[in-house]
Amino acid sequence: MARMRKLGYALIMMGIASLIVGAVMVGGEFGGFVMVGPMPVAFGSSPQMTVIAMSLGLVIMAL
């Protein structure tokens, strides 16, 4: 069980790192959506990307 937890944390950290590296190197915009229990959390590099991420997250939640 602890091994799977470590793998999960490693995947999350690699995803965050790839977002940061991509944004810095390419200079593009990014956004994301995470479900923390019943609570949606949206983030983005600009307000427009945050709204897009939240909209897509709400569509996914409705499914």
C-alpha positions as CSV (number, residue, x, y, z in Angstrom):
1,M,0.0,0.0,0.0
2,A,2.8,2.4,0.9
3,R,4.5,1.6,-2.4
4,M,1.4,2.7,-4.4
5,R,1.1,5.9,-2.4
6,K,4.7,6.8,-3.2
7,L,4.1,6.1,-6.8
8,G,1.0,8.3,-6.8
9,Y,2.9,11.2,-5.1
10,A,5.7,10.8,-7.7
11,L,3.3,10.9,-10.6
12,I,1.6,14.1,-9.2
13,M,5.0,15.8,-8.7
14,M,6.1,14.8,-12.2
15,G,2.9,16.3,-13.6
16,I,3.3,19.5,-11.8
17,A,7.0,19.7,-12.8
18,S,6.1,19.2,-16.5
19,L,3.5,22.0,-16.3
20,I,6.1,24.4,-14.8
21,V,8.8,23.4,-17.3
22,G,6.4,23.7,-20.2
23,A,5.1,27.1,-19.2
24,V,8.6,28.4,-18.6
25,M,10.2,27.0,-21.8
26,V,7.4,27.5,-24.2
27,G,5.8,30.5,-22.6
28,G,2.3,29.2,-23.2
29,E,-0.7,29.2,-21.0
30,F,-1.9,26.2,-19.0
31,G,-4.7,25.2,-16.7
32,G,-5.8,22.3,-14.7
33,F,-8.6,20.8,-12.6
34,V,-8.3,18.6,-9.6
35,M,-11.1,17.0,-7.6
36,V,-10.4,17.0,-3.8
37,G,-13.2,14.9,-2.5
38,P,-16.4,16.7,-3.5
39,M,-14.5,20.0,-3.9
40,P,-13.3,21.1,-7.3
41,V,-10.1,23.0,-7.6
42,A,-9.2,24.8,-10.8
43,F,-5.9,26.6,-11.5
44,G,-4.4,28.3,-14.5
45,S,-1.7,30.7,-15.6
46,S,-4.3,33.3,-16.6
47,P,-7.9,34.0,-15.6
48,Q,-9.1,32.8,-19.0
49,M,-7.4,29.4,-18.6
50,T,-8.8,29.0,-15.1
51,V,-12.3,29.5,-16.4
52,I,-11.7,27.0,-19.2
53,A,-10.3,24.4,-16.8
54,M,-13.3,24.9,-14.4
55,S,-15.8,24.6,-17.3
56,L,-14.2,21.4,-18.5
57,G,-14.1,20.1,-14.9
58,L,-17.8,20.8,-14.4
59,V,-18.6,18.9,-17.7
60,I,-16.5,15.9,-16.5
61,M,-18.2,16.0,-13.1
62,A,-21.6,16.0,-14.7
63,L,-20.8,12.7,-16.5
